[in-house]
Structures are given as structure tokens and as C-alpha cells.
Amino acid sequence: MQDLRDAFRALKATPVVSIVAIVSLALGIGANTAIFSILDALLLRSLPVKDPQRLAVVQAEGEQFSSWTNPIWEQIRDRQGLFDGALAWGTERFNTAASGETAFVDGLWVSGGFFERLGVPAMLGRTFTESDDRRGGGPDGAIAVISYRYWQRGFGGAGDVVGRSLTIERVPFTIVGVAPPEFLGPEIGQSFDVAIPLGIDPVMRGSRSRLDARSMWWLDVMARLKPGQSADEATRALRGVQPQILEATKPDNWRPDEIGGYLKEPFVLAPAASVPSPLGNRYQRPLIAIMVVVGLVLLIACVNIANLLVARATARRHELSVRLALGASRLRLMRQLFAESLLLAATGAAFGLLFAHWGSRLLIRQFSTPQRSVILDLGLDWRVLLFTAGVAGLTVLIFGTAPAFGAMRVQPNEALKEQGRNIAGDRRVSLGAGLVVVQVALSVVLVVAAALFVRTFAKLAHLNLGFERDRVLVVNTNLQRSRVDPATLPARYEQLREAVAGVPGVESASASAVTPVSGNTWQFSIELPGKPPLPRERRGTYVNVVSPDFFRTLGTRILAGRDLGAADSASAPAVALVNQRFVRQFFGGEQPLGQKVRLPGRPNRPAVDLEVVGLVEDAVYRSLRSPVPPTLYVALAQQRDLGPGMSISVRSATRSPALLTRPVAAALMGVDPDAALTFQPLAAQVNNSLVQERVVAILSAFFGGLALLLAGLGLYGVTAYAVGRRRAEIGVRMALGSTPGAVVRLVLARVAVLVAIGIAAGTGLSLWLSRLVASLLFGLEPREPLTFVFAAVVLGSVGALAGWLPARRASHIDPARVLREG
């Protein structure tokens, strides 16, 4: 305690140094803790359920994420003796509005034993039972369990919420329970608002119910293992009945060769803790990259603090020598200096935790989009606290060792002499120069990383997409509540499109199953009539169902042939347009117009031969990062099996498509008052797909700039100290005829040497590390020379500025005054 009291008094005596050190540590430790707390919440924490180590995810072998049909789930459910129970769930956005407007919430379809198998009791009311999961509804009809967050947000935390009615897709549900606040859902990072039983699906969807659909893959399945049962043992048990399960659930609209592959696909159970959530899988690598970046920033801050403390210890050398002369031991002096470093680190860590609390929540908000909020439990746990304590202890070793061991070299008689101070000053200059080289080298690494990530984001943000994003409004329509006869859906979509096209300010409008970069895809295997059969792995193409004016609305050029038109009706010959990639892959670059493409038949659907009537330019389909896939565009009016969801793309006559939201909504509601509508500018849809790249670019640029600031301050401090040490020498040089310019060159020459060594070392380290971030880049090589030249120029400029200020001051030294003082 005495050491800590003495340390506090010593730090109080030099408040500027102490404050700079604490702020640097708070930023560095806080940034590291913020990133680690997100990684902890995403990847390390278990679900807040009973015995999470006994949960295992049912997957197809070789796939990280597997979805299952309801018939497969029912087969597994009926064999729950293999485990201690099983559960299933699917996700969907539910519309809870009672009339034409929309009020979407995050929904869960869950099996009857979902909450019981997880060991999640209701906070209010009850959860579901197996009897609630009957087809068409259980004894209490359509019932729902809501989350704690939705209870607070949607019902104001009302104590009488149990028993209230909640409308979902025009179906009245009775709320029977509220989930506990710590349970956000079965997937970490994704929360739910409302959960309803799987068995109610026929009431919601009518003839389109998915309960008997053998080719609709929409459920996740998890098993609770028996006590002492391993995931491998459960896998062997499930594979023992796999042939019966798959035989009983064969898709009835698949070809024989597809059925063969289906029957051979083996099941596997993986411990739930070892399977990251989709969100965790997406952000794991970017967060680790940012963790490395902030770790390097903290290391630079520690080097800066070490420089400050070494300078401070040199200034206290007289005090330390006196204490030695009076009988203090060297160990006692080392303890006190380490105590000062420990006090700085502890204070910095305390403020760092506050910074991490704010910073982690701010960062999570950047990961969210209007369609999907990311919710994580970022409360402190033992891992976060242990990490923060470990980082703080490591910083003590980094910046506290040099001044503490410097005390070991203090001599009781030597340090009291001017010579001793000169020797100490020379050592301080040499150590400071070495530390500055380390700072510059680490800063090069950070500037290279920031440049790579910023350029990646810039390339993606300005990518030639093959469509115009700035003038298009996307309207996602859902006609599930309208109960439209499936046979008349194409006509209804055409009515909606024509209504929107007539709105003032609308240049054109189109309907399509998929809009660019929405995350949705349609994929089919095709054949080419009259040509040799394609290998199975080369049959696949992306497909989009589109109306007339689709390409005009999106600004995608038709390179040859024609667009779809009103003549391409259900009774007309089937036609399609293809993109350039499709032509290269399937036609070998031949003229595509007039060529035939066959969509193979199914047991309940005949094969369709399409005539190619147009060639369009390549356009991004699902992801900005993915190469443009071969894409087949088929006529909406000629489709028989459309679903209740379709997108209307609206091209504005101005560059402000969002202003069309109200008139477009009015036009659509005039055709179908029961349609559920959501609106989003296409530019926003594209930008939302760049959340990961945007966050990484912003953070790396911010911390790269912070590293440059710290390196510049460190270089300035060492240069200013060295100039002060050589003040007499500079005075003599100027008295003997040296010009101010020569003095500036003398000082800057030393700075240039330090910066050059640091840049060389940092370049080598960056070349070695660059391969680790290659998967996060787009459109550039991790070792591209331009990036390294940029980093060298930036560090050189920072070094020149940091060295010029003390050099300029040195050039104004008065030789006569210096000689008189000497």
C-alpha cells in the first residue's frame, strides 16, 4: 500500500504526463475490450438455456448451415427416443397490422416442445406444449409467446398482456406467455418478437402451407442429448434410422438423379457451442482483423507511454540517486516505479471499460440494418473482465519495464554529477530512438491495413453493378393476406405494376421475383436441347422471374434482341432473356438469339423449352463480392407456380425515389387493400449489403489515424529531447558559421534515419501479415505496391512534420546566449 501511495503522489506531481498516459490507455484498452466483448457475445457465450452443452445441431454432412423440411422434422420428432428430445424453428417477418398498413416484427415458427427442450420457462403465463402444435391449432386455438423486449416495446410492459389478442397476417392470436428477458432467441445475435407453433401454418397460409411440402427447406433442428451421450453417439443413432427418414420424405417433384443424391446425404450432429450463428460466421474474421488493429494501436500507445516514463525517470534520476545514497534498495525503487505503471494501467483500464461499454453498443448498431436488428448481450462476464485485466497487466510489462530497470543503473555517486546526468540523457536518447522506430514500424502496418480496407470498401461502393441504383425504389409486396387464387397471381402482379406505372413522377415500373443484392436467389438446373448433355456441375443457372420493363426500370442495357412485352402471355411461346455470362458458359460465346433452353420437368410439371429473345449486360445478382452468375430471365406472365411475394421496382423521374413512397403506396392499395408493403430505395438496399466492409473501413481508418498521431507525438518528443540535449553543440556550430538551414538539415537527417528504419521494418512486417487479410479484400492484392508506397509517404510526411517543429526551434538558437550559459 505504501508503494501505491507513493506512486499516486509521484503521478500527481506530473499531471500532464499522467493524463496523457491514462487517456492513451483508456482508448487502447477500451477499444480492445469493446471488440473482445462482441466476439465473446457472438462466439464464446452459450445460449441462456438449461445445460447448453447438451445441445447439438442437426446438419447435413459437410455443410455449416442446414435447413430441413417439415416432413423431415416430423420424422426426427417421432424418433425422439434417440435423444433426450428435439426442437425445430424457422424465422419469418410477421405483419401484425390489422388493416392495410404494415407493422413487421421478427417472428419464430417453433415446435411444441421448443421452450421446454431448451429449458426456458415463461416469465409471465406459459410457453407452448406439444398439444399446442397440432395442425390447424391446439385446444386453445392460435396462440403466441412474445419476447420480453416486444412486451416492453409493443405493450408497455403491461401486467395483463397474457390473454390479450395479437393479429398476425390477419389471423387473431392469443398471447399466452412472455419469455424471460435473457432469452433473445435460438440464434445468437438475432432476436425474436413473436413465436407461434408450427402447426398453425395451414391457418396462416391455406393451400400454400409448408407442413407437407417436401422441397421447402425452412426449419433448423436441434437435439438435446441424453446425459452422458456425445454428439458422435447421437449421430450414429440418427444415421441408424436415416434411410427410413429420407425414404419417407423424398421430394415428390424431384428428378430420379436428384432423389439419388438426396437419399445419400448423411446426417451429422454437431455440438451447438461449436457451430457459430450465421451472424457470428459472417463477422468473425472482420472482428478478429479489427482486434489485431486495435491491439497494435494499444502497443503503439504503450511504446509512447514508455517513452514518456523513461523521460520522466531520467528527470528524476537525481531524486533516485539521493534515495539510494540514503539507504533505499534498488528493489524498493523498482517496486515504486512498477507501482506507478500499475496505477496508470488500472486507471486506464477502468476508464477503458466505460469506453468499451459505449463503443461496443455503438458498433453493434452499425451492424444492424432496417430489416434486421443485431441484438447481443454485451454485459460484463468473467471472460471480458479477465481479458481486460490481462491486457492491463500486459501493458504494465510493456511500458513499465524500461523505467523500472533504468532505476537499476542509477549509481549513488555518479548520478549526482553532471557526467551522470549526461550519461543518463544519452541512454534516454538511444532508448527513445529505438522505441520510436518500433512505433513507426507498427504504424506502417496499421496504415497499410487501413488503406487496404478503405480501398476495398471504395471499390465495392463504386462497382459497376450493371444497373442504376440511385433512381429506383423497391417495393416488396406480400399478398398472403389477400387470399388471391394462385392461378391469377400473374395477372394481379401485372395490375399492381400498371397502377404504379401510372403514378405521376414514375418513369417506369416492373415486377420481379428477385431484386439485386437482396440476398434472395432462384437457381435451376437447365438443359440445352439438341446439344450434348451438360455435366451435372455445369447445369446450374440463376433465374429471375420478371415483367416487361424490368431492364428499363433498373437501367440494365439490352445488348441484342428485345425486351419482354404484353404479347409474351401465358398462351404464347415461352421466352427468356439471358446475360453475357450465360452466353459464355452455355453457348460458348455463340449468338444466343433463337437458341433453346430447357427447364427440366418434374413429376407434377412438364419440361419447358424457352426461346432466347434477348441478351442483356451482366448485372450483379445476389452479392457485390460474387462474380456475376449466369442468369436466365423468364416472363412473369408465363409462370404457374408463383408465390404470394413479389417486388415492384419503380424508376423515378428524379434522383429522389423515396419521395414516391406515398403515391405508390396509394396506387397499390387501390388495387389490393390487403397487400402488405415495404419500401426501400435500391441504393439503400445496396448500401446495406456493405455493412461489414463499411464498419471495417471506418474503424481501421480511425485507428490508423490514431496510430499516426501517437507515432508523430513520439517522434516529436524524442527529437525535441535530443535537440535539448545537443543545444550547446548546436550553439557552437552556429557560432562557427553553420546556417539555420544547416541546423534544420542536421536535425531532420536523424529523424529521416529513424523513420526510414521504421518504414523498412514495418513494410516487411506488413508483407508478412498481409496474407491474413486477403479474404476480406476485394479487387486488389494484399501486397499491391501502391498501398505500401502510400503508407511510406504518409509516415514520411508525419515524420517530417514531427521533426521540423523542433528543428525549426533549434535553428533559432542564439549562439552567444548558449555559450554564455555553458
N, C-alpha and C positions, 0 to 999 in steps of 0.2 A: 504493500500500500504506500509505503514511503516513496518508493520509486515512481509510482503513478502520481503522487502529489508533486514530487519534484518535476516530473515530466510536464504536468499541467502548467506549473509556474514557468517552465522554460518555453513552452509553446505560447503562453500568454505574452511573454516578453517580445516575441517576434510575430505579431498578429498577421501581417501581410503574408509571410511565408506559410503560416498555419492555415489561413483561409484558402489560399491558392491550392495547397495540398489537399485539403478536405473537399473542396469543390471538384477538383480533378478526380479524386477517388469516388466521390458520390456519383458523378456521371459515369465513370468506368464500371464500378461495381453495380450500380443501378441498372445500366444497360445489359450487363451480363446476366444479372438476376432476372430482369424482365424477359429476356429471350429464353432463359432456362425455365422460368415458371410456365411459359407457354408450351415448351417441349415437354415439361413434366405433366401438364394437364392433358396434352394430346397423346403422349406415347407411354408414359410411365404409370399414370394413375389407373386404377381399375374402376369399373363401373361401381357406383354406390349401391351395391346389391349384396345379398347374403352369399357368402362363400364364393366370391368371383373366380377363385382359382379352379372351381369345379365346372366352369362354363366352357363349352367348346363349340366352335363354329363349324357347321356342315358346309363343305366345299366340294367342288369338282377338282380332281387331282390336277395340279399344275396351274390352277387359276387362283389369283389372290382374292378376288371378289366373285361370289357366285350367287345368282338368284335362282329361285325354284318356282315351279308351277304349283298351284293349289292342290291338284291331284297328287303330286309327289309329296307335298307336305302332309296330306291326309294319310298317305301310306306310311310315312315315318311316324306320324302321330299315333296311328293304330298299333305301332310296334314299340311303344314307349318302354316296354319291359327291357329293351336293350340298354336303356339308360335309367336315370332317376327322373326322367321327364324331358320334354322338349317344348319349344315355343317357336312361333313364327310371327313375322311382322312385315309390313310393307309401308312405304311412305307415299303421301299424296297431299296436294294443297286442296283443302276443303273450302268451299264458298259457304259462309254462314249467313249471308244476306237473305232476308225473307222475300225481297222483291227484286226488281231488275238490276239494282246496283250490285257491286261485288264487295265482299269483305273476306278476304282469304286468310286462312290460318294454316299452320303446319299440322298436318294430320297423320295419324298412325292407324293402320289396319292391324289388329292384333288377334292372336289366337285366344281362346277362352282362358287358358292357364298361363297367359303371358306374365301377369304381375305375380301370381303365386309361384311360378317356376323361378322367377328372378328373386323372390323373397322381398318384394316391395309392397308393404302394406299401404292402405289408404290413410291419408291424414284426416280426411273427412269422408263419411259414408263408407262405401265399399268399392272393391275392384270387381273384375269380371270372374265368372266361374265357367266351367265347361258347358253348363246348360245355357249360358248366355250366347254361346257361339253356334247355335243351331241355324240351319239355313232358313232365312226369312225372319229371324229374330227369336230370342228365347222367351221364357214365360213373362218377362217384363217388357217385351217389345224392343224397340230401338233405343238403346241406352248408350251412354258415353261416360268416359272418365276424362277429366280435364287436368292439365298440369297446374302446379302452384302458381307459376308465372302468369298463365292465362286467367286463372281465378282472380289474381290481383288486378291484371290489366283489363280484363273484359267484364268482371263482375264486382270490382272494387273490394275484393276480399269479403264479400257478404257471407255471413254465417249460415244463411238459409239457402245457399246455392244448390245443395242436394235436393233433388226433386224439381228443380226449375227445368224449363224447356229450352232447347238449343236447336235451331234449324240448320241442317247441313244439306246442301243441294236440294232444297225444298222439302226435305224429309224431317219431321219433328223428332228430336231425340230427347230423352230424359237424362239429365245428369245424375249419376248415382254415386260419384265419388271424386275426390281431389287427391292427386298424387302428392307425395311429400316433396318439400322444396329442393332437396338434394338430388332427386331423380329427374334428370332432364330428358331421358330417352335411352334407347338401346345402343345408340351410336354416339361416341364421344365427339363433342363439337356441334352436333345437330340436335336441337331441342324440338319437342313436340308441344302442341297446344291442346289437341283433342285426340283421344284414342277411341275407336269403335271396333266392335267384333267383326271378324272376317265374314261370319255367316250372314251379316246384314247386306252383303254386296248385291244380291238379287233385288232387294228393295230399292237400292240406290241406282242400279244400272239396268234393271229389267232384263231384256233379252240379251244384253251385252255383258251379263255377269261373267266374271272371270273364274268362278269357282270350279267349273268343269272344263275350262279352256286348257288344253294340253300343250299349247305352244305360247302361252303368255307367262313370261318369266318375271315375276314381280315380288316374290317373297324371299326374305332372309330367314334362315333356320338356324337355331342354336339348341344344343342339348345340354342338360345338366347331368354331369357324370355321377355315377354311384360313388359312395365313399370308398376310396382306395382304388377306383377304376382310373386308368390312364387314358389319354386320348388315343393312343395306339390300340389299346384293348377295345375301346369303343369303336374305332374304325374297323377292326376285324369283325366285330359283332354286326355292324351295319352292312359290311360287304357280304356277310353271310346271307343276308336277305335281299341284297341289291338286285339280283336277277328278277325276283318276283316283283319288286317295286317298279323297276323300269319296264318290265313286260306289261304291267297293269296300267302304265301311264304313257304308253307310246303315243306321240302326237299323231292325230288322225289325218293330218294334211301334209305329212312329210313324204318325200320320195324314199324308196327302199334303201338307197345308198346312205341317205341321211339317218334313217332309222338304225342302220347298222352301226354307225358311229355313236348314236345315242345309247344303244344298248351296251356299248363297250366302255363308256365313260365311268371310271371308278369314283366312288365317294371317298372322302377323307375328312376326319375331324381334327381341327387344329385348336389348341388352347386359345381362348378368346384374348388372353393377355398378349399373345404373340402375334395377333392379327391387328395391325393398325386400322383405325377407321379410315374411310375414304378421305376425310379431311386431313387426318394425320399422314396418310400416304402421300397426299398432294403437297403438303407444306414441310415435310420432314427435311428434305435436302435443302430447300431455301433457308429454313431456320437454322440449320447447322452451319450453312455458309455464313449467315449473318452472325452467328455465335462466334465463329472464328474471327470475323471482322471486329466485333466489339472486344474480343479477347486481346487482339493486337492493339486496339486503342487503349485498353487498360494497361497493357505492357508499356506503351509509349508514355502514358501518364506516370507510371511507376518510375521509369527512367528519368523523366522530368523532375519528379519529386526527389529522387536520389541525388540529382544534381543540386537541387535547392538545399537539401540537407547536408550534403558534403560541403557546400559553400558555407552553410551555417556552422558546421562543425569546425571548419577552418578558421572562421571568425572567432570561435570560442576556444581555439587552441590554447590561448594564454590562460583562460579560466581552467581548462583541464589540466594544464601543466602545474598550475598552482595547487590544485586539489591533490594531484599526485605527490607534489612536494610535501604537502601537509599530511600524507599518510593514506590517502584513499587508494584502494586497489584498482587495477585495470579492469578486473571483472565487475567491480561496482560501477565504473564509468560505462562499460559496455551495457550493463543492465539498464542504466538510466536512458542511454540513447535508444536501446531497443524498446524501452517503455514509452518513449516519446513516439516512436514509429507505431507501436501498438495502439496508442491512444489516437493517433491520426487515422489509422486504418479502422478502428472501431467506430469512431465518429463518422468517417466517410461511409462505412457500411450501414450505419443507422439511417443516415440521410439517403443512402442508395436504396434501401428498402422502400422508403417513401417514394422515391423516383420510380422504382420498379413497379410499385402498386399503380401509379398513374400511367406510366409508359406502356405496361403490358395491356391494360384495358384500351388505351388509345390505339395500340397496334391491332388488337383483335377487331376493333371497329373498322379498321382499314381492310380487313379480310372479308367483311360482310358485304353483301350486295342487297339491292332492294328485294330480290326474290328469295334470298336465303341469308338469315342472320346466323352468325357464328357465336355460339354461347359456350363458354368454358368456365369451369370452376377454378378461378385463379387465387383462391385463398392460400395462405401460407401453410405448407405442410413440412414435415421433418426433412424431406429432401431439399426443398428450397432453402430452408434455414441452414441446413448443413452445407449446402453449396455456397451460400453467401458467406458463412463463417470460414469455409475453406479458401474461398477467393480472397477474403480479407487477410487471412493468415499468410497466404502466398504473397500478397503484396508487401506485407511486412518484411518477408525474407528478401524480396527483390529490392525495395528501396531502403530498407533499414540496415542491410548488411554492410554496405560501403562505409557509412559514417561510424557504425559501431566498431568495425575493425580498424578504421582510421584512428580510433582512440588508442588502439594497441601500440601504435607507433609514436605516440606522444612521449617525449623524454622530459623528465622534471627540470633538467638544466638547459636542454637545447631549445625548448620551445619558448623560454623566457628571453632568448636572444633574438636579435633581428635576423640572424642567419637562419635560425629555426623557422621563423615565420616565412622567410624566402623559400626554404626547402619545402615547407608545407604548401605554400602557394604554388610552387612548380608542380608538386604532386596533384594538387587540385586541378590545375590547368590540364594536365595529362589525362587524369581520370574523367574530367568533364568532356574533353575532346572525344574520348572513347565512347562515352555514353551518348554523345550527340551523333556519332556515326551509327550507333545502334538505332537511335530514333529515326534518322534519315532512311536507313535501310527498311525499317518496318513501315515507314510512311510510304515508301515506294510500293510495297506490297499492297497497301490499302488503296493508294491512288490507282494502281493497275486494276484491282478488283472493282473499284467504283467505276472506272472508265468502261470496263467490260460489261458490267450490269446496266449502266446507263445507256450504252450504245445498243445493247440487246433490246432494252425497252423502246428506244427510239426507232430501231429497225422494225419492230413489231407494230408500233403505233403508226408508222408511216408506210407500212407494207402495201404494195399494190394488191388489192383484195379481189379485183375482178368485178366489183360492184361499188356503187356510191353510197356511203353511209350517212352523209350529212343531211340529206333531204327526205329521208324515209322514216315514217312512223310505222311501227309494228303493232298490230292489234291481235292478241291471242284470243280466239273465241272458243267457247265451250258450250255446246248445245245439249248437254246431257239433261238439263232441266226442261228442255223444250219437248222432249219425247217425240222427236222427229222420226218418221219411218226411215230406216237406213237406206231404202231404195230411192228416197227422194233427197238425200243429203247433197249430192252434187248440184241439184237444182237450187237447193236452199243456199248453198255457198255462192252460187252464181248470183242469186238475188242480193245477197249481202254485198258482194263485190260491186255490182252495178249501183246499189244505193250509195256506197261510199264514193264511187267514181263521179257521181253527180253532185257532190258537195262542193260549193264554191271554194276555190283555193287548192283543190285537189287536181293534180296534173294527170295522174293515172292511179289505178288500184289493181291489185291482183290477189289471188288466194293461193296458198301453198301449204303442203303438209309440214315443210321444214323451212325455217328462215336461217340465214347464215349465222354461224357462230352461236347458235342457240344451245348447243350440246346435244340436240336430238339428231338421230340418223335413221335412215331406212337403207337396208342392204339386201341385195338379192343376188342369187347366182343366175347367170344367163347362159344361153347357147346361141351359136351363130348358124342358122340354117344354111345348108349347102356347103359348109366348111368343116374341116376336120374337128373332132371334139376337142374342147379345151381341157387342159389339165385341171383337176379339181381346185387346186390352189390359185388358179388364174381366172376362175369364173366369176368372182365377186365384183360387184359394182355398187356404188352408192346410187340411190334412186330418190327422186323428189317428184311429188305429185303437184302440178302447177296448172294455173288457169291462164287464159290469154292475158297478155300484157305483163306477165311476170318479169321478163327480161327488161322491158322498157321501164317498169317501175323501179327496179333495182339498178338500172344503168349498166347492165351487162350486155356487151355487144353481140349481136348475131352476125357471125362471120360469113355464113353461107346458108342458102335456103330461106326458110320462112319461120315465122312465129306460129304458135297455135292460134286458132280462130274459132269463131262460132260454128263453123262447118265441122269441126272436129268433135262431133257429138257422140253419144253412146252408140248410135246406129251406124256411124261412119267407120271406115277402116281405122284400125288402131295405129297411132303415130307417136313419134317421140323426137326429141332433140337430144344431142349428145355434146359433151365438151371436148376440147382438144386432147386432153389426157385419155379420154375414152377411145378416141380415134387412134392414138399412138399405141395403146395397149391391145385393142381388139381388132383393129383394121390395118395395123402396120403402117399407118400414115396414108392409106388409100383414101380416095374420095368417099366420104361417108353417105352422101345423099343417095337415097334409094336402097341402101343396104338394109338387111333384115336383122332384127334382134329378137330372140325368143325368150320370153319369161316362162320357164318350165311350169307345167301344170302340177296340180295337187289332186289328191283323191276327190276333193269336192270343188275343184276349179280347173277348167281346161287350160292348156297352154295357150299363150297369146303371142302371135307374131306381130312385131311393131315395125313399121317402116320409118326409117330416119328421114325426117324432112328438114332438119336444120342443124347447123353447127354453131355453137356458142363458145365464147372465150372461156378459159379456165377461171374459176372463181372459188374462193375459199368456201369450204362447206361446213365442217364441224369445229375446227381449231385453227388458229393462226399459225401455230407451230407445225402442224401436219402438212405434208405435201398435198397439193390439190389432188383429190382422188378422181378416178374415172367416174363420171356422173351421167346418169340417164334421166331425162326429164320427160315424164309421161303426162298425158292430158287428164285433168281432174274429171272432166265430164265423162270420160270413158272408164272410170273406176267403179267397181261394185261393192267393195268392202271398206269404205271409208269409216273412220271413227268420228265421234262427236266433237273432236277438237281440230281446228284448222286456224291458220294465221292469215290475216289480211294485211298486206303491205300497202302503204299509202305513200305516194310520192307527192310532196308538197311543191307548189309553185314557187315557194320561197325557201330559204335555208333555216326556217324555224318550224319544223314539222310538229313539234309539241303543241303549237297553237291550234292545231286541227283536232285535238283530243275531244273537246266538247261537241263540235258539229258532227264529227264522225260517229261518236257515241250515239247522238240523237238519230242519225241516219240508220245505224244498225238496230237500235231499239225499235225504230219504226217498222222494221221488217220482222224482228223476233224479240219481243219484250222480255222473254225468259232467257235470252243468251247471256252468259257470263263473259265479261270482257276485261282484259287487262291491256294497258298501253305502255309502250316503251319506245323511244327513238332508237333506230337501228344503231346510231353512233354510240348510245349508252350501252346497248347490248354488246357491241364490240369492245368498248372500254371495260365493261365488267369482266370480260374474259381475260383481261390483262392485270387483274388484281395482284397476282403473285409477282409478276415482273415489276409492276409499279412500286410495290412495297419494298422489294429488294433494291431497286434502283434508288429510291429516296433514302432508305436507311444507309446504304453503302456510300452514297454521296455525302450525306450528313456526317457520318463518322470518318470518312476520308478527309473532309474539310476540317473536322476537329483534330485529326491526326496532324494535318499540315500546320494548324495553329500551334499545337503543342511542340512540334518539331521546330517551328520558327522561333518560338519563345526560348526553347532550349538552346538553339544556336545563337540567338541574340545574347542570352545570359552568359554563355561560355566566352563569346567574343568580347563582350563588354568587360568581363572579368580579366581576360587576357590583356586587353588594352590597358586596363588599370594597372596590371602588374608591370607592363612594359612602358609605362608613362615616362619614366626617366630616360629610357633608351630612345623613345621617340623624340623626346625633347632634345637630346644630344644630336640625333640625326638631323633634326630641323635646324639646330644651331650650326651644324656643319654644312648646311646648304640643301638638304632634302626639301623638295616642294610638297605642298599639301597633297597634290595628286599622287606623288610617290608614296606618301604615307598611306593614302587610301588603298593603293595597289598592294602595299605590303600587308595590310590587314586582310584585304579581300583574297589575297593569294592563299593565306592559311585557311580561310573559310572555304575557298574553292576545293582545296585538298580534302578537307573533311567531307564536304558534300559529295565530291567525286567518289571517294571510297564508299560512302553510304549508298550512293546510287548503284555502284557496281555490285555491292553485296546484296542490295535489295532486288536488283534485276535478276541475279542468279537465284535468289530465294523465290521470286515470283515465277520464274520459268519452271522451277521445280513444283510449285504449288498449283500452277495454272491448270494442270490436267484434272485437278479435283473439282473444278467448277465447269468443266466442259459441257456437262449435261444441262446446265442452267442457261447456257448461251444460245443465241440464235443468229445465224447469218454472219458469224465471224469466228475466226480461230482464236483459241485462248492464248496463243503465242504470236499474235499478229504484231509485227514490228511497230506499227503506228501507235499502238497503245503504250508500248514501252518508251517510245520517243516522247509521247505526250507526258508520261509520268516523269521522265528525266527533265523535261523542260519546266514542268511545274515545280519540282523540287529545286531545280537550279534557280528559278525565279524567287522562290521563298528564301533560299539560302542567300541570294544576292541582296534581297531586301533586309533580311535579318543581319547580314554582315555590314551593309552600307551604313546603317544608323550609327553603330559605334565607330566605324571607320571615319565617318564624317566628323564625329566628335573628336576623334584623335587628330584629324587634320587641322583642328582649330586650337591645338595646344600651344600655349605661349612658352617658347623655349627658355626665355630669360627667367620666367617665374618658376619653371620646373627646376632649372639649375640652381636658383636661389634656395628652393625648398630642399634640394638634395644636399 
